[in-house]
Amino acid sequence: MMLSDIVKANRSYRRFFEQETVTRDTLLTLVDYARLVPSGGNKQALRYYIACEQVLNGQIFAALGWAGYLKEWDGPVAGERPAAYIVLVQDKSYKMVTGFDAGIAAQTILLGATEIGLGGCMIGNIQHAKLQAVLNLADNFEILLVIALGKPKETVVIEKIEADDDIRYWRDEHQVHHVPKRQLKDIIIE
């Protein structure tokens, strides 16, 4: 697969074939990709909590919010939930130079997942104290982001919009997820 194909296929998937497992080895491979990416000041302050067991996945799921623009949707139902999670955590004893590290690492993980036929979603709507307790994380760790992973069970379509059109995503009557994207001509400053 070419990078352009991977980028186009890498969407925010929120429904999965939950029974299609994601192994610990797969999660370790994805984290290994993230380990190699640039880090501001080379601080390497990110740590990763991986989960692929059903009980723990359920506890993580209960600490997350899903799809802010879909107000009537509480998230994926049982059977459509993620098969795995990677929680990005900052070791607070290492002061990060920028806040970009988590985004670079998360996108790298998702591109790697896409390459092997998985999909995922970065989730920032987190009940931090609840998840901190679920994962039994020490106080020197701060949860930054959660990546939900699994075999996608939904179709995500990119919709071309004009510069001032509504950017809110939506689902149609067939549960196809539509994501408006501005055109290249509208994001280039000349």
N, CA, C and O of each residue as an XYZ file, in Angstrom:
760
protein
N       0.840     -1.180      0.000
C       0.000      0.000      0.000
C       0.890      1.249      0.000
O       1.886      1.306      0.721
N       0.537      2.214     -0.784
C       1.258      3.488     -0.819
C       0.805      4.353      0.357
O      -0.297      4.174      0.875
N       1.652      5.285      0.773
C       1.294      6.167      1.889
C      -0.020      6.899      1.614
O      -0.846      7.036      2.516
N      -0.224      7.367      0.388
C      -1.468      8.084      0.072
C      -2.692      7.194      0.305
O      -3.725      7.673      0.773
N      -2.581      5.907     -0.017
C      -3.686      4.972      0.212
C      -3.927      4.756      1.703
O      -5.072      4.692      2.151
N      -2.846      4.645      2.465
C      -2.968      4.444      3.914
C      -3.614      5.660      4.573
O      -4.485      5.520      5.431
N      -3.181      6.856      4.166
C      -3.748      8.083      4.734
C      -5.234      8.171      4.424
O      -6.019      8.528      5.302
N      -5.638      7.859      3.208
C      -7.055      7.924      2.835
C      -7.884      6.866      3.569
O      -9.050      7.103      3.886
N      -7.299      5.723      3.834
C      -8.018      4.645      4.532
C      -8.038      4.842      6.049
O      -8.864      4.247      6.740
N      -7.144      5.664      6.560
C      -7.061      5.906      8.005
C      -8.118      6.916      8.418
O      -7.881      8.123      8.364
N      -9.271      6.438      8.825
C     -10.373      7.274      9.260
C     -10.579      7.058     10.764
O      -9.970      6.160     11.346
N     -11.419      7.861     11.389
C     -11.778      7.640     12.792
C     -12.922      6.633     12.841
O     -14.093      6.996     12.729
N     -12.568      5.382     13.009
C     -13.571      4.315     13.106
C     -14.034      4.202     14.550
O     -13.224      4.223     15.476
N     -15.355      4.082     14.735
C     -15.919      4.016     16.076
C     -16.730      2.744     16.324
O     -17.211      2.517     17.434
N     -16.879      1.925     15.298
C     -17.565      0.640     15.453
C     -16.665     -0.435     14.859
O     -16.064     -0.254     13.800
N     -16.588     -1.565     15.571
C     -15.632     -2.614     15.221
C     -16.293     -3.987     15.293
O     -17.361     -4.145     15.883
N     -15.645     -4.969     14.687
C     -15.997     -6.373     14.907
C     -15.265     -6.766     16.192
O     -14.104     -7.176     16.161
N     -15.952     -6.636     17.298
C     -15.318     -6.818     18.610
C     -14.718     -8.207     18.786
O     -13.705     -8.349     19.471
N     -15.312     -9.229     18.190
C     -14.819    -10.596     18.340
C     -13.518    -10.834     17.569
O     -12.830    -11.826     17.813
N     -13.178     -9.941     16.648
C     -11.913    -10.042     15.895
C     -10.800     -9.489     16.784
O     -10.632     -8.274     16.895
N     -10.060    -10.365     17.401
C      -9.078     -9.957     18.395
C      -7.890     -9.220     17.776
O      -7.552     -9.401     16.607
N      -7.282     -8.394     18.597
C      -6.017     -7.737     18.277
C      -5.042     -8.241     19.334
O      -5.273     -8.066     20.530
N      -3.975     -8.851     18.903
C      -3.060     -9.507     19.848
C      -2.140     -8.498     20.545
O      -1.933     -7.378     20.079
N      -1.615     -8.937     21.649
C      -0.619     -8.143     22.380
C       0.597     -7.870     21.489
O       1.150     -6.770     21.511
N       1.009     -8.867     20.711
C       2.147     -8.683     19.811
C       1.872     -7.595     18.773
O       2.764     -6.813     18.446
N       0.654     -7.539     18.257
C       0.286     -6.486     17.312
C       0.375     -5.123     17.985
O       0.908     -4.177     17.404
N      -0.141     -5.015     19.199
C      -0.074     -3.747     19.936
C       1.370     -3.342     20.203
O       1.718     -2.166     20.099
N       2.209     -4.316     20.546
C       3.626     -4.015     20.777
C       4.301     -3.527     19.500
O       5.142     -2.630     19.548
N       3.942     -4.106     18.368
C       4.500     -3.651     17.090
C       4.094     -2.203     16.823
O       4.925     -1.396     16.408
N       2.827     -1.867     17.055
C       2.352     -0.503     16.823
C       3.040      0.489     17.757
O       3.403      1.588     17.337
N       3.219      0.111     19.009
C       3.926      0.984     19.955
C       5.390      1.119     19.546
O       5.990      2.179     19.723
N       5.958      0.062     19.007
C       7.351      0.139     18.564
C       7.504      1.163     17.436
O       8.511      1.868     17.376
N       6.512      1.248     16.544
C       6.548      2.299     15.517
C       6.575      3.670     16.178
O       7.362      4.535     15.795
N       5.711      3.866     17.175
C       5.625      5.156     17.865
C       6.921      5.474     18.617
O       7.308      6.637     18.732
N       7.567      4.462     19.113
C       8.828      4.648     19.846
C       9.898      5.293     18.975
O      10.776      5.994     19.478
N       9.823      5.056     17.678
C      10.864      5.503     16.762
C      10.637      6.898     16.181
O      11.526      7.435     15.521
N       9.479      7.490     16.410
C       9.175      8.793     15.799
C       9.899      9.926     16.526
O      10.378      9.745     17.645
N       9.976     11.094     15.888
C      10.617     12.240     16.542
C       9.922     12.610     17.852
O       8.724     12.393     18.031
N      10.707     13.166     18.745
C      10.211     13.615     20.048
C      10.889     14.948     20.352
O      12.111     15.061     20.259
N      10.097     15.955     20.716
C      10.645     17.273     21.016
C      11.783     17.178     22.020
O      11.611     16.632     23.110
N      12.946     17.708     21.655
C      14.111     17.636     22.535
C      14.571     16.212     22.788
O      15.400     15.974     23.666
N      14.040     15.266     22.029
C      14.292     13.835     22.211
C      14.028     13.378     23.645
O      14.696     12.478     24.156
N      13.038     14.017     24.290
C      12.713     13.698     25.692
C      12.153     12.282     25.852
O      12.396     11.629     26.867
N      11.408     11.810     24.857
C      10.827     10.465     24.909
C      10.038     10.251     26.202
O      10.219      9.257     26.906
N       9.154     11.214     26.491
C       8.391     11.192     27.736
C       7.113     10.355     27.660
O       6.439     10.161     28.672
N       6.781      9.864     26.478
C       5.548      9.087     26.347
C       5.740      7.645     26.805
O       6.785      7.031     26.590
N       4.705      7.138     27.434
C       4.622      5.731     27.825
C       3.294      5.207     27.284
O       2.396      5.989     26.973
N       3.173      3.907     27.175
C       2.010      3.315     26.528
C       1.460      2.182     27.376
O       2.194      1.279     27.777
N       0.184      2.234     27.641
C      -0.507      1.155     28.330
C      -1.311      0.426     27.257
O      -2.122      1.044     26.567
N      -1.099     -0.863     27.111
C      -1.813     -1.617     26.087
C      -2.811     -2.567     26.743
O      -2.565     -3.135     27.808
N      -3.943     -2.715     26.066
C      -5.001     -3.580     26.588
C      -5.678     -4.315     25.436
O      -6.051     -3.708     24.432
N      -5.833     -5.627     25.593
C      -6.534     -6.404     24.564
C      -7.342     -7.543     25.194
O      -7.700     -8.509     24.520
N      -7.620     -7.417     26.487
C      -8.425     -8.428     27.182
C      -9.817     -7.867     27.426
O      -9.966     -6.696     27.776
N     -10.822     -8.687     27.245
C     -12.214     -8.249     27.251
C     -12.618     -7.501     28.524
O     -13.248     -6.447     28.432
N     -12.275     -8.011     29.695
C     -12.697     -7.363     30.943
C     -12.067     -5.981     31.070
O     -12.761     -5.005     31.356
N     -10.771     -5.895     30.861
C     -10.086     -4.607     30.938
C     -10.594     -3.659     29.858
O     -10.777     -2.469     30.114
N     -10.822     -4.174     28.658
C     -11.377     -3.337     27.592
C     -12.705     -2.721     28.009
O     -12.959     -1.549     27.733
N     -13.545     -3.492     28.664
C     -14.832     -2.983     29.127
C     -14.671     -1.870     30.153
O     -15.437     -0.906     30.150
N     -13.689     -1.995     31.019
C     -13.437     -0.960     32.022
C     -12.903      0.317     31.370
O     -13.273      1.422     31.768
N     -12.047      0.165     30.383
C     -11.536      1.333     29.651
C     -12.677      1.996     28.889
O     -12.822      3.218     28.924
N     -13.491      1.192     28.199
C     -14.621      1.716     27.436
C     -15.522      2.588     28.308
O     -15.995      3.635     27.865
N     -15.757      2.161     29.539
C     -16.656      2.883     30.446
C     -16.108      4.244     30.870
O     -16.845      5.055     31.431
N     -14.835      4.505     30.612
C     -14.222      5.782     30.981
C     -14.073      6.733     29.789
O     -13.416      7.769     29.892
N     -14.688      6.374     28.660
C     -14.504      7.154     27.437
C     -15.820      7.735     26.927
O     -16.891      7.169     27.146
N     -15.722      8.869     26.247
C     -16.857      9.464     25.540
C     -16.627      9.317     24.048
O     -15.485      9.332     23.590
N     -17.698      9.175     23.290
C     -17.583      8.850     21.861
C     -18.322      9.858     20.996
O     -19.465     10.197     21.302
N     -17.707     10.349     19.925
C     -18.335     11.083     18.820
C     -19.150     12.288     19.279
O     -20.378     12.231     19.335
N     -18.476     13.354     19.600
C     -19.103     14.567     20.115
C     -20.209     15.137     19.249
O     -21.166     15.695     19.788
N     -20.124     15.023     17.932
C     -21.169     15.569     17.067
C     -22.399     14.664     16.983
O     -23.455     15.098     16.523
N     -22.270     13.428     17.418
C     -23.412     12.497     17.386
C     -24.046     12.461     18.773
O     -23.882     11.497     19.520
N     -24.772     13.528     19.105
C     -25.308     13.731     20.459
C     -26.220     12.600     20.931
O     -26.283     12.331     22.130
N     -26.907     11.951     20.044
C     -27.863     10.908     20.407
C     -27.219      9.523     20.521
O     -27.901      8.544     20.822
N     -25.910      9.440     20.282
C     -25.218      8.155     20.240
C     -24.283      8.032     21.431
O     -23.429      8.892     21.644
N     -24.439      6.972     22.206
C     -23.621      6.757     23.411
C     -22.350      5.967     23.136
O     -21.620      5.621     24.066
N     -22.086      5.684     21.893
C     -20.907      4.910     21.557
C     -21.300      3.537     21.055
O     -22.479      3.188     21.014
N     -20.303      2.767     20.677
C     -20.598      1.450     20.106
C     -21.255      0.514     21.119
O     -20.929      0.526     22.306
N     -22.179     -0.286     20.624
C     -22.865     -1.263     21.470
C     -21.995     -2.499     21.633
O     -21.020     -2.679     20.904
N     -22.350     -3.351     22.593
C     -21.622     -4.611     22.782
C     -21.588     -5.365     21.456
O     -22.592     -5.455     20.750
N     -20.426     -5.898     21.135
C     -20.221     -6.586     19.870
C     -19.607     -5.683     18.817
O     -19.066     -6.162     17.821
N     -19.692     -4.353     19.037
C     -19.127     -3.375     18.105
C     -18.062     -2.508     18.776
O     -17.627     -1.501     18.216
N     -17.656     -2.899     19.957
C     -16.670     -2.111     20.699
C     -15.249     -2.491     20.276
O     -15.038     -3.539     19.665
N     -14.280     -1.639     20.601
C     -12.892     -1.933     20.223
C     -12.393     -3.250     20.815
O     -12.787     -3.645     21.913
N     -11.525     -3.914     20.071
C     -10.914     -5.153     20.544
C      -9.655     -4.875     21.342
O      -9.128     -5.762     22.014
N      -9.167     -3.624     21.267
C      -7.926     -3.279     21.962
C      -7.843     -1.772     22.148
O      -8.547     -0.999     21.498
N      -6.958     -1.383     23.058
C      -6.691      0.033     23.309
C      -5.198      0.235     23.527
O      -4.501     -0.635     24.048
N      -4.732      1.399     23.117
C      -3.412      1.879     23.509
C      -3.641      3.225     24.174
O      -4.189      4.145     23.567
N      -3.218      3.332     25.422
C      -3.377      4.568     26.184
C      -2.027      5.283     26.176
O      -1.023      4.734     26.631
N      -2.011      6.503     25.658
C      -0.789      7.307     25.638
C      -0.707      8.083     26.939
O      -1.637      8.792     27.322
N       0.419      7.934     27.605
C       0.622      8.487     28.941
C       1.933      9.266     28.941
O       2.920      8.847     28.336
N       1.926     10.392     29.619
C       3.176     11.142     29.778
C       3.764     10.846     31.143
O       3.081     10.930     32.164
N       5.033     10.500     31.145
C       5.779     10.382     32.395
C       6.127     11.809     32.811
O       6.979     12.446     32.192
N       5.466     12.315     33.867
C       5.630     13.714     34.262
C       7.020     14.036     34.792
O       7.357     15.208     34.958
N       7.829     13.026     35.060
C       9.194     13.308     35.509
C      10.084     13.742     34.341
O      11.200     14.218     34.550
N       9.584     13.573     33.104
C      10.268     14.059     31.906
C       9.422     15.181     31.330
O       8.350     14.924     30.782
N       9.876     16.402     31.442
C       9.123     17.538     30.924
C       9.183     17.519     29.399
O      10.262     17.603     28.812
N       8.023     17.407     28.766
C       7.986     17.418     27.305
C       8.225     18.838     26.799
O       7.775     19.810     27.405
N       8.927     18.940     25.702
C       9.225     20.229     25.094
C       7.989     20.790     24.401
O       7.737     21.993     24.461
N       7.214     19.926     23.741
C       6.005     20.358     23.036
C       4.883     19.371     23.326
O       5.104     18.279     23.849
N       3.695     19.785     22.978
C       2.560     18.886     23.084
C       2.352     18.052     21.833
O       1.386     17.294     21.746
N       3.247     18.184     20.866
C       3.081     17.498     19.591
C       3.405     16.014     19.652
O       2.923     15.237     18.828
N       4.209     15.623     20.611
C       4.678     14.235     20.651
C       3.538     13.219     20.628
O       3.607     12.219     19.913
N       2.494     13.477     21.408
C       1.383     12.523     21.478
C       0.677     12.402     20.139
O       0.291     11.303     19.741
N       0.501     13.518     19.437
C      -0.154     13.479     18.133
C       0.662     12.725     17.105
O       0.124     11.941     16.323
N       1.969     12.966     17.109
C       2.842     12.261     16.173
C       2.802     10.761     16.448
O       2.683      9.959     15.522
N       2.902     10.385     17.714
C       2.895      8.968     18.079
C       1.552      8.316     17.744
O       1.514      7.216     17.194
N       0.451      8.998     18.076
C      -0.880      8.437     17.840
C      -1.138      8.242     16.345
O      -1.658      7.205     15.933
N      -0.780      9.226     15.545
C      -0.992      9.094     14.105
C      -0.138      7.968     13.529
O      -0.586      7.243     12.641
N       1.059      7.821     14.017
C       1.924      6.735     13.553
C       1.300      5.383     13.892
O       1.302      4.470     13.066
N       0.773      5.256     15.097
C       0.093      4.014     15.500
C      -1.085      3.735     14.577
O      -1.263      2.604     14.125
N      -1.887      4.750     14.294
C      -3.061      4.545     13.446
C      -2.682      4.223     12.000
O      -3.343      3.408     11.356
N      -1.640      4.846     11.493
C      -1.192      4.509     10.135
C      -0.682      3.073     10.084
O      -0.943      2.356      9.118
N       0.038      2.651     11.112
C       0.496      1.266     11.188
C      -0.672      0.294     11.276
O      -0.653     -0.766     10.651
N      -1.685      0.656     12.050
C      -2.880     -0.189     12.171
C      -3.592     -0.310     10.828
O      -4.024     -1.396     10.441
N      -3.710      0.801     10.128
C      -4.368      0.803      8.817
C      -3.640     -0.107      7.843
O      -4.266     -0.832      7.070
N      -2.324     -0.065      7.883
C      -1.520     -0.883      6.969
C      -1.809     -2.374      7.133
O      -1.711     -3.129      6.165
N      -2.166     -2.808      8.346
C      -2.420     -4.233      8.584
C      -3.911     -4.570      8.646
O      -4.288     -5.645      9.110
N      -4.758     -3.646      8.176
C      -6.188     -3.937      8.075
C      -7.002     -3.615      9.307
O      -8.172     -3.990      9.393
N      -6.407     -2.930     10.254
C      -7.148     -2.502     11.438
C      -7.568     -1.045     11.269
O      -7.123     -0.357     10.351
N      -8.416     -0.599     12.154
C      -8.817      0.795     12.189
C      -8.825      1.259     13.620
O      -8.723      0.455     14.546
N      -8.945      2.541     13.798
C      -8.933      3.047     15.157
C      -9.481      4.449     15.252
O      -9.901      5.049     14.263
N      -9.465      4.952     16.463
C      -9.965      6.286     16.737
C      -9.200      6.862     17.917
O      -9.067      6.213     18.955
N      -8.695      8.088     17.757
C      -8.090      8.800     18.879
C      -9.210      9.380     19.721
O     -10.115     10.035     19.203
N      -9.148      9.140     21.009
C     -10.199      9.616     21.902
C      -9.575     10.505     22.968
O      -8.682     10.094     23.710
N     -10.073     11.736     23.021
C      -9.618     12.676     24.039
C     -10.662     12.931     25.100
O     -10.365     13.558     26.117
N     -11.898     12.453     24.885
C     -12.973     12.611     25.863
C     -12.850     11.468     26.872
O     -13.446     10.404     26.708
N     -12.069     11.716     27.910
C     -11.669     10.687     28.868
C     -12.040     11.125     30.283
O     -11.811     12.273     30.663
N     -12.601     10.221     31.046
C     -12.763     10.454     32.488
C     -11.419     10.080     33.118
O     -11.186      8.929     33.487
N     -10.547     11.075     33.230
C      -9.150     10.819     33.590
C      -8.981     10.100     34.929
O      -8.242      9.119     35.009
N      -9.643     10.565     35.962
C      -9.475      9.951     37.286
C      -9.952      8.500     37.269
O      -9.312      7.620     37.846
N     -11.075      8.262     36.607
C     -11.614      6.899     36.516
C     -10.642      5.981     35.774
O     -10.364      4.873     36.230
N     -10.126      6.440     34.631
C      -9.222      5.602     33.853
C      -7.890      5.418     34.573
O      -7.298      4.341     34.513
N      -7.417      6.454     35.248
C      -6.184      6.362     36.035
C      -6.323      5.229     37.066
O      -5.394      4.447     37.272
N      -7.495      5.154     37.705
C      -7.740      4.108     38.706
C      -7.857      2.730     38.049
O      -7.294      1.756     38.549
N      -8.582      2.646     36.938
C      -8.746      1.370     36.232
C      -7.384      0.789     35.848
O      -7.143     -0.409     35.996
N      -6.501      1.654     35.353
C      -5.189      1.190     34.891
C      -4.169      1.103     36.024
O      -3.045      0.640     35.828
N      -4.577      1.555     37.212
C      -3.693      1.531     38.380
C      -2.366      2.257     38.086
O      -1.281      1.769     38.404
N      -2.499      3.434     37.471
C      -1.325      4.210     37.104
C      -0.832      5.039     38.288
O      -1.633      5.594     39.040
N       0.467      5.118     38.447
C       1.077      5.933     39.496
C       0.813      7.413     39.221
O       0.511      7.790     38.088
N       0.922      8.233     40.229
C       0.646      9.663     40.117
C       1.575     10.394     39.154
O       1.225     11.468     38.664
N       2.742      9.841     38.877
C       3.660     10.522     37.968
C       3.304     10.309     36.499
O       4.023     10.770     35.613
N       2.189      9.607     36.238
C       1.728      9.399     34.866
C       0.460     10.201     34.615
O      -0.470     10.187     35.421
N       0.436     10.901     33.482
C      -0.737     11.669     33.064
C      -1.261     11.094     31.757
O      -0.525     10.999     30.775
N      -2.533     10.711     31.746
C      -3.159     10.164     30.545
C      -3.406     11.304     29.562
O      -4.041     12.302     29.902
N      -2.896     11.146     28.339
C      -3.047     12.171     27.317
C      -4.125     11.836     26.299
O      -4.880     12.710     25.874
N      -4.194     10.572     25.911
C      -5.017     10.178     24.779
C      -5.231      8.673     24.823
O      -4.375      7.929     25.303
N      -6.372      8.232     24.323
C      -6.641      6.802     24.190
C      -6.880      6.509     22.715
O      -7.597      7.241     22.034
N      -6.277      5.441     22.235
C      -6.525      4.986     20.863
C      -7.298      3.674     20.947
O      -6.813      2.683     21.492
N      -8.509      3.689     20.398
C      -9.327      2.488     20.291
C      -8.963      1.794     18.984
O      -8.789      2.455     17.960
N      -8.846      0.473     19.010
C      -8.406     -0.274     17.831
C      -9.251     -1.521     17.610
O      -9.794     -2.101     18.550
N      -9.347     -1.915     16.360
C     -10.032     -3.153     16.014
C     -10.244     -3.241     14.521
O      -9.803     -2.379     13.761
N     -10.921     -4.291     14.114
C     -11.296     -4.475     12.711
C     -12.540     -3.621     12.469
O     -13.579     -3.878     13.077
N     -12.462     -2.605     11.590
C     -13.598     -1.697     11.406
C     -14.867     -2.411     10.936
O     -14.831     -3.303     10.089
N     -16.000     -1.978     11.527
C     -17.298     -2.523     11.160
C     -18.163     -1.456     10.492
O     -19.370     -1.638     10.333
N     -17.558     -0.373     10.113
C     -18.337      0.691      9.500
C     -17.619      1.248      8.287
O     -16.408      1.101      8.120
N     -18.405      1.884      7.458
C     -17.871      2.577      6.299
C     -17.787      4.048      6.650
O     -18.742      4.633      7.161
N     -16.636      4.641      6.370
C     -16.443      6.075      6.582
C     -16.163      6.692      5.226
O     -15.271      6.246      4.504
N     -16.928      7.723      4.880
C     -16.840      8.371      3.584
C     -16.404      9.819      3.779
O     -16.943     10.526      4.630
N     -15.432     10.256      2.992
C     -15.010     11.657      3.016
C     -15.902     12.446      2.062
O     -16.080     12.072      0.902
N     -16.454     13.535      2.567
C     -17.306     14.412      1.768
C     -16.560     15.704      1.471
O     -16.070     16.362      2.388
N     -16.470     16.070      0.208
C     -15.828     17.317     -0.196
C     -16.781     18.467      0.121
O     -17.954     18.427     -0.249
N     -16.272     19.490      0.808
C     -17.099     20.641      1.146
C     -16.439     21.932      0.665
O     -15.249     21.968      0.352
N     -17.236     22.972      0.617
C     -16.729     24.305      0.308
C     -16.162     24.912      1.592
O     -16.432     24.424      2.690
N     -15.389     25.961      1.444
C     -14.629     26.549      2.550
C     -15.461     26.843      3.794
O     -14.993     26.612      4.910
N     -16.679     27.345      3.629
C     -17.484     27.758      4.785
C     -18.597     26.779      5.135
O     -19.453     27.096      5.960
N     -18.602     25.604      4.529
C     -19.634     24.609      4.827
C     -19.433     24.018      6.221
O     -18.371     24.162      6.826
N     -20.465     23.357      6.710
C     -20.459     22.716      8.025
C     -19.444     21.570      8.042
O     -19.420     20.750      7.124
N     -18.611     21.511      9.077
C     -17.580     20.471      9.174
C     -17.996     19.316     10.092
O     -17.216     18.385     10.293
N     -19.202     19.362     10.647
C     -19.642     18.293     11.553
C     -19.921     17.001     10.799
O     -20.617     16.997      9.784
N     -19.367     15.903     11.310
C     -19.616     14.599     10.706
C     -21.008     14.113     11.084
O     -21.606     14.608     12.040
N     -21.524     13.137     10.329
C     -22.849     12.600     10.575
C     -22.931     11.168     10.090
O     -22.059     10.683      9.368
N     -24.009     10.497     10.507
C     -24.319      9.143     10.024
C     -25.626      9.187      9.260
O     -26.579      9.859      9.654
N     -25.648      8.454      8.155
C     -26.895      8.395      7.394
C     -27.754      7.236      7.892
O     -27.395      6.555      8.853
N     -28.891      7.019      7.233
C     -29.845      5.985      7.668
C     -29.274      4.575      7.568
O     -29.821      3.651      8.171
N     -28.182      4.388      6.819
C     -27.527      3.083      6.683
C     -26.305      2.964      7.602
O     -25.527      2.017      7.491
N     -26.148      3.925      8.501
C     -25.033      3.982      9.452
C     -23.675      4.187      8.782
O     -22.638      3.849      9.354
N     -23.684      4.742      7.568
C     -22.439      5.153      6.929
C     -22.035      6.471      7.576
O     -22.848      7.385      7.707
N     -20.790      6.557      7.971
C     -20.263      7.733      8.665
C     -19.669      8.686      7.624
O     -18.761      8.306      6.884
N     -20.175      9.915      7.564
C     -19.742     10.909      6.584
C     -18.893     11.970      7.279
O     -19.297     12.529      8.299
N     -17.711     12.245      6.718
C     -16.773     13.197      7.306
C     -16.470     14.293      6.288
O     -15.789     14.042      5.294
N     -16.977     15.519      6.529
C     -16.688     16.632      5.621
C     -15.219     17.042      5.707
O     -14.660     17.136      6.800
N     -14.605     17.282      4.568
C     -13.212     17.746      4.510
C     -13.126     18.926      3.538
O     -13.657     18.887      2.428
N     -12.448     19.961      3.988
C     -12.209     21.110      3.120
C     -11.312     20.688      1.955
O     -10.562     19.716      2.048
N     -11.408     21.432      0.872
C     -10.602     21.154     -0.313
C      -9.217     21.771     -0.165
O      -9.024     22.725      0.589
N      -8.266     21.215     -0.891
C      -6.898     21.708     -0.844
C      -6.824     23.198     -1.151
O      -6.094     23.933     -0.486
N      -7.572     23.648     -2.148
C      -7.538     25.063     -2.532
C      -7.984     25.981     -1.394
O      -7.619     27.156     -1.366
N      -8.767     25.454     -0.463
C      -9.305     26.272      0.627
C      -8.408     26.293      1.864
O      -8.684     27.034      2.807
N      -7.352     25.504      1.877
C      -6.482     25.519      3.052
C      -5.083     26.052      2.756
O      -4.250     26.159      3.656
N      -4.830     26.385      1.494
C      -3.544     26.959      1.105
C      -3.645     28.480      1.183
O      -4.563     29.081      0.625
N      -2.696     29.089      1.876
C      -2.646     30.550      1.964
C      -1.695     31.055      0.894
O      -0.561     30.590      0.789
N      -2.163     32.012      0.097
C      -1.309     32.546     -0.972
C      -1.062     34.017     -0.758
O      -0.365     34.648     -1.553
